């Protein structure tokens, strides 16, 4: 898997079953933390939760972004919900990529605990 997959094209979620049947998917799906694109109704609070999760699949050697049947990027409000969707689609494993949230680096306290 590349360090930073970026989608070259899109696929519809309804295409996944045929892509699996044709053995065209490679590697594991990548769950990606991203800025919200889809402005939807319902209970979503866009100002409080500007980020969301989406998913990329490796199709014929190129990364593809999943769209809904309406042609909008599929977004999930939590990684738990995305994981449930992936499992319903038959995927037991996936990678996680988060370019938005800060990744903590070990501070002096953590280094001292490891040494101590």
N, CA, C and O atoms as a MOPAC input file, in Angstrom:
PM7 MOZYME 1SCF
protein

 N      0.84700 1    -1.17700 1     0.00000 1
 C      0.00000 1     0.00000 1     0.00000 1
 C      0.88100 1     1.22500 1     0.00000 1
 O      1.89100 1     1.26700 1     0.70400 1
 N      0.51700 1     2.21100 1    -0.77100 1
 C      1.26000 1     3.45300 1    -0.80700 1
 C      1.06300 1     4.20500 1     0.50000 1
 O      0.07000 1     3.99300 1     1.19600 1
 N      2.00600 1     5.08700 1     0.84000 1
 C      1.91400 1     5.83700 1     2.09700 1
 C      0.73100 1     6.77300 1     2.12700 1
 O      0.13300 1     6.96900 1     3.18500 1
 N      0.37500 1     7.35200 1     1.00700 1
 C     -0.71600 1     8.32200 1     0.98000 1
 C     -1.58500 1     8.10000 1    -0.25000 1
 O     -1.45600 1     8.82400 1    -1.23700 1
 N     -2.47100 1     7.10500 1    -0.20000 1
 C     -3.32000 1     6.87200 1    -1.37600 1
 C     -4.21700 1     8.06300 1    -1.64700 1
 O     -4.76400 1     8.66400 1    -0.72200 1
 N     -4.36500 1     8.39800 1    -2.90000 1
 C     -5.24100 1     9.46900 1    -3.33000 1
 C     -6.05600 1     8.93700 1    -4.50400 1
 O     -5.48700 1     8.35200 1    -5.42500 1
 N     -7.37100 1     9.12600 1    -4.49400 1
 C     -8.19800 1     8.50100 1    -5.53200 1
 C     -7.98400 1     9.12200 1    -6.91700 1
 O     -7.93000 1    10.34200 1    -7.07200 1
 N     -7.86400 1     8.24800 1    -7.90800 1
 C     -7.71800 1     8.68600 1    -9.29200 1
 C     -9.07100 1     8.74700 1    -9.99000 1
 O     -9.21400 1     9.42500 1   -11.00800 1
 N    -10.07700 1     8.03500 1    -9.44400 1
 C    -11.41300 1     8.01900 1   -10.04100 1
 C    -12.41200 1     7.60700 1    -8.97100 1
 O    -12.03200 1     7.37300 1    -7.82300 1
 N    -13.66800 1     7.51800 1    -9.33400 1
 C    -14.71300 1     7.13900 1    -8.38400 1
 C    -15.40300 1     5.85400 1    -8.83800 1
 O    -15.43800 1     5.52300 1   -10.02300 1
 N    -15.94600 1     5.15100 1    -7.85900 1
 C    -16.79900 1     4.00200 1    -8.13200 1
 C    -18.06900 1     4.19000 1    -7.31400 1
 O    -18.06800 1     4.88100 1    -6.29500 1
 N    -19.14300 1     3.57600 1    -7.76700 1
 C    -20.39600 1     3.61300 1    -7.00900 1
 C    -20.39100 1     2.47200 1    -6.00000 1
 O    -19.80800 1     1.41800 1    -6.25400 1
 N    -21.02800 1     2.67700 1    -4.87400 1
 C    -21.07700 1     1.61600 1    -3.87400 1
 C    -21.75300 1     0.37100 1    -4.42200 1
 O    -21.45500 1    -0.74200 1    -3.98900 1
 N    -22.65800 1     0.55400 1    -5.36900 1
 C    -23.33800 1    -0.59300 1    -5.97900 1
 C    -22.40300 1    -1.40900 1    -6.87700 1
 O    -22.74100 1    -2.53100 1    -7.25300 1
 N    -21.22700 1    -0.86200 1    -7.22600 1
 C    -20.24700 1    -1.57800 1    -8.04900 1
 C    -19.38700 1    -2.54900 1    -7.24900 1
 O    -18.73200 1    -3.41300 1    -7.83100 1
 N    -19.38100 1    -2.42200 1    -5.92400 1
 C    -18.45800 1    -3.21400 1    -5.10800 1
 C    -18.63800 1    -4.71700 1    -5.29000 1
 O    -17.65200 1    -5.44200 1    -5.42200 1
 N    -19.86700 1    -5.19100 1    -5.29900 1
 C    -20.11000 1    -6.64000 1    -5.42100 1
 C    -19.52900 1    -7.18500 1    -6.72100 1
 O    -18.89000 1    -8.23700 1    -6.71200 1
 N    -19.73800 1    -6.49500 1    -7.83500 1
 C    -19.19800 1    -6.98400 1    -9.10500 1
 C    -17.67500 1    -6.87700 1    -9.15000 1
 O    -17.01300 1    -7.73400 1    -9.73500 1
 N    -17.11500 1    -5.83500 1    -8.54100 1
 C    -15.65100 1    -5.69600 1    -8.50500 1
 C    -15.01700 1    -6.81800 1    -7.67800 1
 O    -13.95900 1    -7.33700 1    -8.03600 1
 N    -15.66300 1    -7.18600 1    -6.58000 1
 C    -15.17500 1    -8.30600 1    -5.77100 1
 C    -15.29100 1    -9.60200 1    -6.56500 1
 O    -14.34700 1   -10.39300 1    -6.59500 1
 N    -16.43900 1    -9.83200 1    -7.21100 1
 C    -16.66500 1   -11.06500 1    -7.98000 1
 C    -15.65500 1   -11.20000 1    -9.12400 1
 O    -15.25600 1   -12.31100 1    -9.47300 1
 N    -15.24700 1   -10.08100 1    -9.70000 1
 C    -14.29000 1   -10.09300 1   -10.80600 1
 C    -12.84200 1   -10.04800 1   -10.33000 1
 O    -11.92500 1    -9.97800 1   -11.14900 1
 N    -12.62500 1   -10.08600 1    -9.01500 1
 C    -11.28700 1   -10.03100 1    -8.41000 1
 C    -10.49900 1    -8.80200 1    -8.85800 1
 O     -9.30200 1    -8.88800 1    -9.13200 1
 N    -11.17600 1    -7.66800 1    -8.93000 1
 C    -10.52600 1    -6.43600 1    -9.37900 1
 C    -10.06900 1    -5.54900 1    -8.22100 1
 O     -9.38700 1    -4.54800 1    -8.43800 1
 N    -10.44000 1    -5.91400 1    -6.99700 1
 C    -10.02000 1    -5.13400 1    -5.83900 1
 C     -8.72400 1    -5.69500 1    -5.29100 1
 O     -8.55900 1    -6.91000 1    -5.18300 1
 N     -7.80900 1    -4.81100 1    -4.94600 1
 C     -6.55100 1    -5.22300 1    -4.35900 1
 C     -6.34800 1    -4.53800 1    -3.02200 1
 O     -6.94900 1    -3.50000 1    -2.74200 1
 N     -5.49200 1    -5.13100 1    -2.20000 1
 C     -5.16800 1    -4.56700 1    -0.89800 1
 C     -6.43000 1    -4.41700 1    -0.06200 1
 O     -7.48600 1    -4.92800 1    -0.43600 1
 N     -6.33400 1    -3.73900 1     1.03600 1
 C     -7.49100 1    -3.50500 1     1.89300 1
 C     -8.06600 1    -2.12700 1     1.60300 1
 O     -7.34200 1    -1.24800 1     1.13500 1
 N     -9.35400 1    -1.91900 1     1.87100 1
 C     -9.90700 1    -0.56700 1     1.76900 1
 C     -9.17800 1     0.36400 1     2.74600 1
 O     -8.62300 1    -0.08600 1     3.74900 1
 N     -9.18700 1     1.64300 1     2.44400 1
 C     -8.56700 1     2.63600 1     3.31900 1
 C     -9.64700 1     3.58800 1     3.80900 1
 O    -10.27300 1     4.29400 1     3.02000 1
 N     -9.85700 1     3.59800 1     5.12600 1
 C    -10.77700 1     4.55000 1     5.75200 1
 C     -9.99400 1     5.85000 1     5.93500 1
 O     -8.92900 1     5.85500 1     6.55200 1
 N    -10.52300 1     6.95000 1     5.40000 1
 C     -9.78800 1     8.21200 1     5.38200 1
 C    -10.57100 1     9.28600 1     6.13200 1
 O    -11.74000 1     9.53500 1     5.83700 1
 N     -9.91700 1     9.91700 1     7.10500 1
 C    -10.49500 1    11.05900 1     7.82300 1
 C    -10.33800 1    12.26700 1     6.91700 1
 O     -9.23500 1    12.55700 1     6.45400 1
 N    -11.42800 1    12.97300 1     6.66300 1
 C    -11.41100 1    14.04000 1     5.67600 1
 C    -12.38200 1    15.15100 1     6.05500 1
 O    -13.21700 1    14.98700 1     6.94400 1
 N    -12.26300 1    16.26400 1     5.38000 1
 C    -13.18800 1    17.37200 1     5.57300 1
 C    -14.50400 1    17.04300 1     4.90000 1
 O    -14.52700 1    16.51500 1     3.78800 1
 N    -15.58700 1    17.35300 1     5.56600 1
 C    -16.92300 1    17.06400 1     5.03600 1
 C    -17.13500 1    17.77200 1     3.70400 1
 O    -16.82400 1    18.95600 1     3.57200 1
 N    -17.65800 1    17.05700 1     2.72600 1
 C    -18.03000 1    17.63300 1     1.42300 1
 C    -19.53600 1    17.65100 1     1.23900 1
 O    -20.09400 1    18.60100 1     0.69000 1
 N    -20.18200 1    16.60500 1     1.69400 1
 C    -21.61500 1    16.45900 1     1.48100 1
 C    -22.36500 1    17.21600 1     2.56800 1
 O    -22.21300 1    16.93300 1     3.75600 1
 N    -23.16500 1    18.17000 1     2.15300 1
 C    -24.00300 1    18.91300 1     3.09000 1
 C    -25.37700 1    18.27300 1     3.03800 1
 O    -26.11800 1    18.41400 1     2.06500 1
 N    -25.69900 1    17.56000 1     4.12200 1
 C    -26.96400 1    16.82600 1     4.12600 1
 C    -27.87900 1    17.36700 1     5.20700 1
 O    -27.45400 1    18.11400 1     6.08900 1
 N    -29.10800 1    16.98800 1     5.12500 1
 C    -30.08200 1    17.37700 1     6.14100 1
 C    -29.97600 1    16.44500 1     7.32600 1
 O    -28.90400 1    15.91200 1     7.61300 1
 N    -31.06000 1    16.25300 1     7.99600 1
 C    -31.06500 1    15.32600 1     9.12200 1
 C    -30.44800 1    15.92800 1    10.36500 1
 O    -30.63400 1    17.10600 1    10.66800 1
 N    -29.71200 1    15.09500 1    11.07700 1
 C    -29.19100 1    15.47500 1    12.38300 1
 C    -27.74300 1    15.94100 1    12.35200 1
 O    -27.17300 1    16.22100 1    13.40700 1
 N    -27.13900 1    16.03200 1    11.18900 1
 C    -25.73000 1    16.40800 1    11.11400 1
 C    -25.53500 1    17.86100 1    11.52500 1
 O    -26.23000 1    18.75300 1    11.03800 1
 N    -24.58100 1    18.09100 1    12.42800 1
 C    -24.22600 1    19.43300 1    12.85800 1
 C    -22.89000 1    19.76800 1    12.19800 1
 O    -21.82800 1    19.44700 1    12.73100 1
 N    -22.95500 1    20.41600 1    11.03400 1
 C    -21.77200 1    20.63700 1    10.21500 1
 C    -20.77500 1    21.57800 1    10.86100 1
 O    -19.57000 1    21.40900 1    10.67300 1
 N    -21.23200 1    22.56000 1    11.61300 1
 C    -20.29100 1    23.48800 1    12.24200 1
 C    -19.57200 1    22.83200 1    13.42200 1
 O    -18.39900 1    23.12000 1    13.65800 1
 N    -20.24200 1    21.97300 1    14.15300 1
 C    -19.61400 1    21.28500 1    15.28700 1
 C    -18.76500 1    20.10500 1    14.83200 1
 O    -17.77500 1    19.76700 1    15.48100 1
 N    -19.14200 1    19.47800 1    13.72300 1
 C    -18.43700 1    18.29800 1    13.22000 1
 C    -18.09600 1    18.48200 1    11.74300 1
 O    -18.76300 1    17.91800 1    10.87500 1
 N    -17.05200 1    19.27400 1    11.45500 1
 C    -16.70900 1    19.56100 1    10.06000 1
 C    -15.98700 1    18.42500 1     9.34500 1
 O    -15.82200 1    18.46800 1     8.12600 1
 N    -15.55500 1    17.41000 1    10.09000 1
 C    -14.80200 1    16.31300 1     9.49400 1
 C    -15.63900 1    15.03700 1     9.47700 1
 O    -16.59100 1    14.87800 1    10.24100 1
 N    -15.25800 1    14.16100 1     8.60100 1
 C    -16.00800 1    12.92800 1     8.41200 1
 C    -15.04700 1    11.83700 1     7.94500 1
 O    -13.85200 1    12.08700 1     7.78700 1
 N    -15.56000 1    10.64500 1     7.72800 1
 C    -14.77500 1     9.53000 1     7.19900 1
 C    -15.29900 1     9.15100 1     5.82700 1
 O    -16.50600 1     9.18100 1     5.58500 1
 N    -14.39100 1     8.79600 1     4.93000 1
 C    -14.76000 1     8.25800 1     3.62900 1
 C    -13.87900 1     7.03500 1     3.38400 1
 O    -13.07200 1     6.68100 1     4.24400 1
 N    -14.01700 1     6.39100 1     2.24200 1
 C    -13.25400 1     5.16200 1     2.00500 1
 C    -12.74000 1     5.11100 1     0.56900 1
 O    -13.42900 1     5.50700 1    -0.37200 1
 N    -11.50900 1     4.61200 1     0.42600 1
 C    -10.89600 1     4.39100 1    -0.87800 1
 C    -10.70100 1     2.88500 1    -1.06200 1
 O    -10.41300 1     2.16100 1    -0.10900 1
 N    -10.86400 1     2.43000 1    -2.30400 1
 C    -10.58400 1     1.04100 1    -2.67400 1
 C     -9.54800 1     1.03100 1    -3.78900 1
 O     -9.54900 1     1.90800 1    -4.65200 1
 N     -8.66900 1     0.04500 1    -3.76900 1
 C     -7.69300 1    -0.14300 1    -4.82800 1
 C     -8.35000 1    -0.98900 1    -5.91600 1
 O     -8.59800 1    -2.17900 1    -5.72200 1
 N     -8.62900 1    -0.36500 1    -7.06100 1
 C     -9.32100 1    -1.02000 1    -8.17100 1
 C     -8.39100 1    -1.02500 1    -9.37600 1
 O     -7.98600 1     0.03000 1    -9.86500 1
 N     -8.06200 1    -2.21200 1    -9.84300 1
 C     -7.17100 1    -2.34700 1   -11.01000 1
 C     -5.88100 1    -1.54800 1   -10.83200 1
 O     -5.36400 1    -0.96900 1   -11.78800 1
 N     -5.36500 1    -1.52100 1    -9.60000 1
 C     -4.09000 1    -0.86100 1    -9.33500 1
 C     -4.16400 1     0.63100 1    -9.08100 1
 O     -3.13300 1     1.26500 1    -8.85500 1
 N     -5.36500 1     1.21400 1    -9.11200 1
 C     -5.52300 1     2.64700 1    -8.84700 1
 C     -6.54600 1     2.84400 1    -7.73700 1
 O     -7.50400 1     2.08100 1    -7.61800 1
 N     -6.33200 1     3.88200 1    -6.91900 1
 C     -7.25700 1     4.15600 1    -5.82500 1
 C     -8.51400 1     4.82700 1    -6.33700 1
 O     -8.46500 1     5.72100 1    -7.18200 1
 N     -9.65100 1     4.37400 1    -5.80300 1
 C    -10.95800 1     4.90900 1    -6.20000 1
 C    -11.73300 1     5.32300 1    -4.95600 1
 O    -11.69200 1     4.65000 1    -3.92700 1
 N    -12.42800 1     6.42600 1    -5.06800 1
 C    -13.29200 1     6.94400 1    -4.01300 1
 C    -14.68900 1     6.37800 1    -4.21000 1
 O    -15.15400 1     6.25000 1    -5.34300 1
 N    -15.35800 1     6.04000 1    -3.12000 1
 C    -16.69900 1     5.46700 1    -3.20700 1
 C    -17.74400 1     6.57600 1    -3.18800 1
 O    -17.72400 1     7.45800 1    -2.33000 1
 N    -18.65400 1     6.51000 1    -4.15100 1
 C    -19.79100 1     7.43000 1    -4.22100 1
 C    -21.07500 1     6.67700 1    -3.89400 1
 O    -21.15800 1     5.45700 1    -4.03500 1
 N    -22.05800 1     7.42600 1    -3.46000 1
 C    -23.38600 1     6.85000 1    -3.23600 1
 C    -24.06800 1     6.63600 1    -4.58400 1
 O    -23.54100 1     7.03300 1    -5.62300 1
 N    -25.21500 1     6.01900 1    -4.56100 1
 C    -25.95600 1     5.79700 1    -5.80100 1
 C    -26.42400 1     7.11400 1    -6.40900 1
 O    -26.74500 1     7.16800 1    -7.59700 1
 N    -26.46600 1     8.17300 1    -5.60800 1
 C    -26.84400 1     9.50400 1    -6.12100 1
 C    -25.66400 1    10.28500 1    -6.67800 1
 O    -25.83200 1    11.40600 1    -7.15700 1
 N    -24.46400 1     9.69900 1    -6.61800 1
 C    -23.28800 1    10.35100 1    -7.17100 1
 C    -22.57100 1    11.28600 1    -6.21300 1
 O    -21.72500 1    12.07500 1    -6.63600 1
 N    -22.89700 1    11.21100 1    -4.91900 1
 C    -22.21400 1    12.01900 1    -3.91900 1
 C    -21.18100 1    11.16300 1    -3.19000 1
 O    -21.35400 1     9.95100 1    -3.06100 1
 N    -20.12200 1    11.78600 1    -2.72100 1
 C    -19.11200 1    11.04400 1    -1.97800 1
 C    -19.74900 1    10.43400 1    -0.73100 1
 O    -20.45900 1    11.12100 1     0.00500 1
 N    -19.49600 1     9.13800 1    -0.49200 1
 C    -19.99800 1     8.48800 1     0.72400 1
 C    -19.20500 1     9.00700 1     1.90500 1
 O    -17.97500 1     9.01600 1     1.87700 1
 N    -19.90300 1     9.43700 1     2.94300 1
 C    -19.26800 1     9.93500 1     4.15900 1
 C    -19.93800 1     9.30000 1     5.36700 1
 O    -21.15000 1     9.08300 1     5.37800 1
 N    -19.13700 1     9.00700 1     6.38200 1
 C    -19.63400 1     8.45000 1     7.62900 1
 C    -19.21600 1     9.36500 1     8.76200 1
 O    -18.10800 1     9.90100 1     8.75900 1
 N    -20.09700 1     9.54300 1     9.72500 1
 C    -19.81400 1    10.44700 1    10.83900 1
 C    -18.83400 1     9.84800 1    11.83600 1
 O    -18.20500 1    10.58200 1    12.59800 1
 N    -18.69500 1     8.52900 1    11.84300 1
 C    -17.75400 1     7.90100 1    12.77700 1
 C    -17.08600 1     6.70300 1    12.11800 1
 O    -17.61700 1     6.09800 1    11.18700 1
 N    -15.92700 1     6.38900 1    12.62200 1
 C    -15.20600 1     5.22500 1    12.11900 1
 C    -15.96200 1     3.93700 1    12.44100 1
 O    -15.89100 1     2.96900 1    11.68400 1
 N    -16.68200 1     3.92300 1    13.55800 1
 C    -17.49300 1     2.75200 1    13.90400 1
 C    -18.55000 1     2.47400 1    12.84500 1
 O    -18.76200 1     1.32400 1    12.45800 1
 N    -19.21000 1     3.52400 1    12.38000 1
 C    -20.24800 1     3.33900 1    11.34900 1
 C    -19.65500 1     2.87300 1    10.03300 1
 O    -20.22800 1     2.01900 1     9.35600 1
 N    -18.50600 1     3.43000 1     9.66700 1
 C    -17.83900 1     2.99900 1     8.44000 1
 C    -17.41400 1     1.54000 1     8.55600 1
 O    -17.55300 1     0.77700 1     7.60000 1
 N    -16.89900 1     1.14600 1     9.71700 1
 C    -16.48900 1    -0.24300 1     9.93300 1
 C    -17.67500 1    -1.19500 1     9.78000 1
 O    -17.53400 1    -2.26200 1     9.18200 1
 N    -18.81900 1    -0.83000 1    10.30200 1
 C    -20.01900 1    -1.67300 1    10.16500 1
 C    -20.42800 1    -1.79900 1     8.69900 1
 O    -20.80600 1    -2.88100 1     8.25000 1
 N    -20.35200 1    -0.70100 1     7.95900 1
 C    -20.69500 1    -0.73000 1     6.53300 1
 C    -19.72700 1    -1.64400 1     5.77700 1
 O    -20.15300 1    -2.45300 1     4.95300 1
 N    -18.41700 1    -1.51500 1     6.05900 1
 C    -17.43000 1    -2.35800 1     5.38900 1
 C    -17.67100 1    -3.83200 1     5.69400 1
 O    -17.54500 1    -4.67400 1     4.80400 1
 N    -18.01300 1    -4.15500 1     6.93500 1
 C    -18.28400 1    -5.54600 1     7.29200 1
 C    -19.52400 1    -6.06800 1     6.56900 1
 O    -19.55000 1    -7.22100 1     6.14000 1
 N    -20.55400 1    -5.22400 1     6.43100 1
 C    -21.74700 1    -5.64800 1     5.68200 1
 C    -21.41800 1    -5.89100 1     4.20800 1
 O    -22.07000 1    -6.69400 1     3.54200 1
 N    -20.39700 1    -5.18800 1     3.70900 1
 C    -19.96700 1    -5.38700 1     2.32100 1
 C    -19.00300 1    -6.56500 1     2.17400 1
 O    -18.56900 1    -6.88100 1     1.06600 1
 N    -18.66800 1    -7.21400 1     3.29700 1
 C    -17.81900 1    -8.39800 1     3.23700 1
 C    -16.35300 1    -8.16500 1     3.54000 1
 O    -15.54800 1    -9.07900 1     3.36000 1
 N    -15.97500 1    -6.98000 1     3.99300 1
 C    -14.57900 1    -6.68000 1     4.28900 1
 C    -14.33700 1    -6.79800 1     5.79200 1
 O    -15.01000 1    -6.15200 1     6.59500 1
 N    -13.37800 1    -7.62300 1     6.15400 1
 C    -13.06500 1    -7.82100 1     7.57400 1
 C    -11.89900 1    -6.96200 1     8.01700 1
 O    -11.73800 1    -6.72700 1     9.21500 1
 N    -11.08400 1    -6.48700 1     7.09600 1
 C     -9.90000 1    -5.70200 1     7.42100 1
 C     -9.89500 1    -4.42000 1     6.59900 1
 O    -10.38600 1    -4.38900 1     5.47100 1
 N     -9.33400 1    -3.36200 1     7.17900 1
 C     -9.14300 1    -2.12200 1     6.43400 1
 C     -8.04400 1    -1.30500 1     7.09900 1
 O     -7.77400 1    -1.46100 1     8.29000 1
 N     -7.41800 1    -0.43700 1     6.32200 1
 C     -6.40700 1     0.48900 1     6.82800 1
 C     -7.10000 1     1.76800 1     7.26400 1
 O     -8.20300 1     2.07000 1     6.80700 1
 N     -6.46300 1     2.51200 1     8.14000 1
 C     -6.99400 1     3.80400 1     8.58000 1
 C     -5.96000 1     4.88300 1     8.29800 1
 O     -4.77800 1     4.73100 1     8.60800 1
 N     -6.42400 1     5.97100 1     7.70700 1
 C     -5.56200 1     7.11600 1     7.39700 1
 C     -6.24300 1     8.37100 1     7.93400 1
 O     -7.41300 1     8.61800 1     7.64400 1
 N     -5.52000 1     9.15300 1     8.70700 1
 C     -6.07600 1    10.35900 1     9.29900 1
 C     -5.08800 1    11.50400 1     9.10100 1
 O     -4.10600 1    11.61700 1     9.83500 1
 N     -5.34700 1    12.34500 1     8.11600 1
 C     -4.48100 1    13.48300 1     7.83400 1
 C     -4.95500 1    14.75400 1     8.52200 1
 O     -4.30900 1    15.79600 1     8.40300 1
 N     -6.06400 1    14.68900 1     9.23600 1
 C     -6.66200 1    15.89100 1     9.81900 1
 C     -6.30500 1    16.04400 1    11.29400 1
 O     -5.79800 1    17.08600 1    11.70900 1
 N     -6.56800 1    15.01400 1    12.07700 1
 C     -6.36900 1    15.10700 1    13.52000 1
 C     -4.89200 1    15.02100 1    13.86500 1
 O     -4.13300 1    14.29200 1    13.22700 1
 N     -4.49700 1    15.76600 1    14.87300 1
 C     -3.12000 1    15.82200 1    15.32800 1
 C     -2.67600 1    14.45800 1    15.84800 1
 O     -3.38900 1    13.82200 1    16.62400 1
 N     -1.51100 1    14.01600 1    15.42500 1
 C     -0.92300 1    12.78600 1    15.93700 1
 C      0.11100 1    13.16500 1    16.97500 1
 O      1.07200 1    13.87300 1    16.67400 1
 N     -0.08200 1    12.70000 1    18.18800 1
 C      0.83700 1    13.04500 1    19.26200 1
 C      2.15900 1    12.30800 1    19.09100 1
 O      2.19600 1    11.14900 1    18.67900 1
 N      3.23800 1    13.00600 1    19.41800 1
 C      4.55000 1    12.37300 1    19.43300 1
 C      4.92600 1    12.15100 1    20.88700 1
 O      4.55600 1    12.94800 1    21.75000 1
 N      5.64500 1    11.09600 1    21.16700 1
 C      6.00300 1    10.84000 1    22.55700 1
 C      6.78500 1    12.00500 1    23.14400 1
 O      7.76800 1    12.46100 1    22.55900 1
 N      6.34900 1    12.47800 1    24.28900 1
 C      7.05000 1    13.55700 1    24.98500 1
 C      8.09000 1    12.99500 1    25.91100 1
 O      8.32500 1    11.78700 1    25.93300 1
 N      8.71000 1    13.85100 1    26.66900 1
 C      9.74200 1    13.41900 1    27.60000 1
 C      9.19400 1    12.44400 1    28.63000 1
 O      9.89100 1    11.51000 1    29.02700 1
 N      7.93700 1    12.64800 1    29.07600 1
 C      7.34400 1    11.74300 1    30.06800 1
 C      7.26500 1    10.32400 1    29.53100 1
 O      7.59200 1     9.37300 1    30.24200 1
 N      6.83200 1    10.16800 1    28.27900 1
 C      6.69900 1     8.83800 1    27.69200 1
 C      8.06800 1     8.19500 1    27.51600 1
 O      8.21700 1     6.99500 1    27.75000 1
 N      9.07000 1     8.96800 1    27.10800 1
 C     10.41900 1     8.44100 1    26.91600 1
 C     10.98800 1     8.00000 1    28.25400 1
 O     11.63300 1     6.95500 1    28.34300 1
 N     10.75200 1     8.79700 1    29.30300 1
 C     11.25200 1     8.43300 1    30.63400 1
 C     10.57700 1     7.16300 1    31.14100 1
 O     11.23700 1     6.33100 1    31.76300 1
 N      9.27000 1     6.99200 1    30.88900 1
 C      8.56600 1     5.79000 1    31.33100 1
 C      9.12900 1     4.55600 1    30.64600 1
 O      9.29700 1     3.51300 1    31.27700 1
 N      9.42400 1     4.67500 1    29.33900 1
 C      9.96700 1     3.54000 1    28.60500 1
 C     11.35300 1     3.18700 1    29.12100 1
 O     11.69800 1     2.00800 1    29.20000 1
 N     12.15500 1     4.19200 1    29.47600 1
 C     13.52200 1     3.94600 1    29.93700 1
 C     13.53900 1     3.42700 1    31.37900 1
 O     14.47600 1     2.73900 1    31.78700 1
 N     12.50200 1     3.76000 1    32.13800 1
 C     12.53100 1     3.54300 1    33.54100 1
 C     12.15700 1     2.31600 1    34.14200 1
 O     12.20400 1     2.18800 1    35.36500 1

